[in-house]
Amino acid sequence: MLKVRIQGKIGDIKKFVRQLNADNRLELVSVSDIYDNKCSQRYKHLYMD
């Protein structure tokens, strides 16, 4: 299992997670909510297993 932090703009993050969900070779065990970055209002992040 991999634990990954994804960082970017909200639209890009959502698009990437949708693409991963559509790939039958991968299984997303959990995807967190999208969180604010402390140093930037423009970029957000989430965690996934």
N, C-alpha and C positions, 0 to 999 in steps of 0.2 A: 504494500500500500504506500502511496505517496501522499504527503501533506504539502499543499501548495498555497501560496499567497498570490493572488492576482491583483494587480494595481493598474488603474487607468481611468478613463472617463466612464461614466455610468453606462452609456449606450454601448461602448466597446466591451465592457465587462459582461453585460447581459447577452450580447451577440455571441461572445466567446463561449459562455456557459451553454447557450442553446446549441452551438455547434458541437460541443463535447457531448451533450446529452443525445444528440442525433447519431453519434458514432457508436455503432454496436460493439466495437472492440473494447470500449471503455465502460466502466461502471462507476458512477459518482455516488459514493456512499453518503456524503453529506456536503452541503453547500451552505455557508453562513449567510447572514444578512450582509448588505453592503454598508461599510463603515466609512466615516470621514477620516481623512489623513490629518494629522496634527499640523503639518507644515504647509499644506496646500488645500485650498478650497476647491480647486479645479479637479483634482484627482481623488478617487475613492479606492477602497480595497475590500476584498473578501477572502475567505479561506475555504478550501475544499479538500476533501479526502477522496 
